[in-house]
Amino acid sequence: MVGVLGGYLADLALSDPKRGHPVAVFGQAAAKLELATYRDSRIAGVVHVGLLVGAVSLAGVAVQRAARRGGRLCSIAATATAVWISLGGTSLARTGVEMAELLDRDDIEAARRLLPSLCGRDPAPLDGPGLARAALESVAENTSDAQVAPMLWATVGGTPAVLTYRAINTLDSMIGHRSPRYLRFGWAAARLDDGANYIARGDCGAGGDVRAGRRRITIRCGAGLAGGRRAASQSQRGRRRGGLRRRTWHSPGRAHPVPP
């Protein structure tokens, strides 16, 4: 638990590096491997995911064993580093607040430019309420992916578990969607991510709400809270409450930067 807390505090203090983030490096390696492994089949996707996730899992086990041999402080430092690498909550919150401020100023063009940082939805046809809804759903789900689930897995399984989770979630964001290219190839990544996030997303799915009458977006997910000052929709009655849409296949959001 000390290492998990240390990683959380490091994310608050340091956020994500703009260059050379380990998750981005992993994403670049995955994209290169895909050039060799891609076939329009589920089996090829299973092989692709298995190779990458297996490699990260083995690396995590090796790091944890080496850290334990170095003593308790080394073990704590290794867990804290792995958690910091895997978390993205601070960057996500900052982007969400920036989106809320843009919408509050009715700067729709700037909000459209920012939306790809949160999700894969095409921002061009979206107006202010549409951008707010897209941001709300993405921040709510990615609070699980970027904050709740990594800390949960780190608490349960230490360094190997949290790094394995981050590898699975990153692959899902890259290939786990129903595009013509990835409908079959991305199946394994999407299903594996569903399993890895089942408990954490269940907690987050129960906590989101939209408050339109007071022009506020409020997203609650476990202990996380992100606020903005723009309505997700206009309501004649002054207040409308709506549950977040449950994820059925692919998370469009980006907890960490990955190559296109």
N, C-alpha and C positions, 0 to 999 in steps of 0.2 A: 504493500500500500504506500510506503514511503516513496518508492520509485515512481509509482503512478501519479502521486501528488506532485512530485518533482517535475515530471513531464508536463503535467497540466500547467504548473506555474511557468515553466519555460515557454510554453505556447503563448501564455498571456503576455510574457515579457518580450519575447523575440518574434512571435508570429512565424510566418513562413519566409524563408529566404527567397528573394526574387530570382536568384540564379543558382543552379546546381542543387535544387531540392532533390533528395534521394528518391522521392516518389516520381518526380518528373524524369529522373534518370531511368528508373524502372519502366516507366511508360515508353520511353524511347527505345529501350531494349526490347520491350514487348512488340512494338511496332516493327522493329527490324526482324524479329523472329517470325512474325506473321507473314512476312514475305516468303518464308520457306514452308511454313506449316499450313497456310490457308488452303482449304478445300471447301467446297460448298456442301459440307456434311457435319453432322453432330460429332461423329468420331474424331474428325480433325480438330474440332473445337475442344473436345475433351483432352486430346493430346497437347494442344497448345496451352490450355489452362493448367494441365497437370505438370508440364515442364516448368512453367514459370512459378506457380504456387509452390511446387515441390522444392524448387531451388531456394526460394525465399524462406520456406519453413526450415530447411536444413541449415541455412545460414543463421537463422534465429536460434536454433538449438545449439549450434557451435558457439555463437556469441554468449549465450547464457551459461554454457558449461565453462567456457574460459573465464567469464566474469566471476562465477562461483569459486573457481580456484584462486582468484585474486582476493577473495574475502568479501565481507558484507558490503563495504563501501563500493567496491567494483560492481557488485551485483545490482545495487541500487542505481548506480550511475548508468549501467547498461539498460535497465528497465526504463529509467527516466528518458534516456536518449531515444529509445524505441517508441515510447509514448509521444514524445515531442515530434518525432518524424511522422507519426501516424495521425496526429491531431490536426485539424484545420479550423477549429471553432472560432478562433480570434479573427482570422482572415474572413471567414464567412460572415461573422457579425459585422465587421467593418463594411463589407460590401453591401450587406442588407441595410445598414444605416445610411450608406451613401445613396442607395436606390431610393429609400424613403425620402431623403432630403431632396433629391432630384424631382421626384413626383410631387412633393410639397410645393416646389417652385414651378410646377407645370413645365419642366424642361424635358419634354417627351423625347426629343432626339437624343439627348445625352443618356436618358434612361434606356433607350433602345440600344445604344452602344454598350452600355454596362451589362445588359441582361445576359449576354453569352458567358459572362463570368460566373453566373449563377446556374444557368440551365441551357440545354441544347435547343430550346424552342426558337423558331424564327421570330425575331422581334418586329420585323417590318410591318405586319398587318395589325399589331397590337396598339390600342389606345392606352390612355392612362389607367383606367380600371383593369384592362387586360394585362398590362405590365405589372400592376400591383398583385393581381391574382397569381401570375406566373412566379413572381418573386416570393410571394407568401408560401406557395406550395414547395418551391425549391428549397427555401431556407428551412422550412419545417422538416422536410425529409433529410436534407443534408446535415441538419443538427444531429440526427441519428448517426449518419455515416461519418461525419467529421468529428463528433464529440462523444456521444453516448456510447456507441458500439465499441470504438477503440478502447475507451477506459474500462468498459465491461470485460472485454477480452484480455486486456492487460492484467486486470485483477484476477481473472480466472486462470490464465495460463502464462503470464509473464511475457518476456520478450518474443518467444516464438509465436505465441498466439496473436499478439497485437500486430506483428509484422505480416503474418499470414493473412489476417483480416484485411490489412491495408492493401495487400497484393490482390486479393479477391475483389475488393470493392473498386480498385482502380481498373482492373480488367473489365468489370461490369460496365463502368462508365465509358470504356473504350469500345467494347464489342457486344455488350449485352442488350441489344435492342433489335426491334423488328424491322430493320431496313432490309432491302433485298439481299445485300451482301452478307448480313449477319444473322438472318433469321434462323439458320441452322448452325452456323459456325459459332455464334454467340450464345447458343442455348445453355451450354454448360456453365459459362460465366454468370449468366443471369440466375440460373437455378441455385448455384453455389452461393451467390450473394444473397438470395432470398433466405436461404438457410442460416447464413452467418448473421443476418440482421433481424431474424424473426422476433426475438424478444425485445430488442432495442426499438425497433420500429413500431411494435405494438404499443409501447409506452408513449412514443412520440405521437402516434396517430390519434391518441385519445386526448391530446392536449392543445390542439390548434383551434383557433377561432378567428373569425373576421368580424370586426366591429366597424360597421360602415357609418352609422349615424354620427359618431363623434370624430370621424375622419382619422381613425387609427387602425393600424395593422398591428395585431398582437400575436406573437407566436410563442407558445409555451411548450417546452419539451423537457421533461424531467426538471432539472434545475436551471436549464437554459432559458433565456428570455431575450427576444429581439423586438424592438419597437420602432415604429415609424409614425408619420403624421399624415398619412394619406389614405383615403378610403379605397378598399378593394372593389367596391361597387357602390352605386348610389341607391338609397332606399327611401321610398316615400314614407315609410313608417318610422324612419329614424334609426332602426337597428335591425340587422339581419345576421343570423348566426348560421354558419355552415361548417360541416366536418370536412377535414382534408381528404382528398381522394386517395384511396389506398393504392399503393403501387402494385401493379399486376405483372410487370415485366421488366421495365428498364427505368433506372433513375437518370433523368436528363441532367441532373446537377453535377457540379464539379467540386468535390471537396478539396482537391489539389490540382495543380496544373498538370495536364497530360497533353501529349502531342495530338494534333487533329487526325 
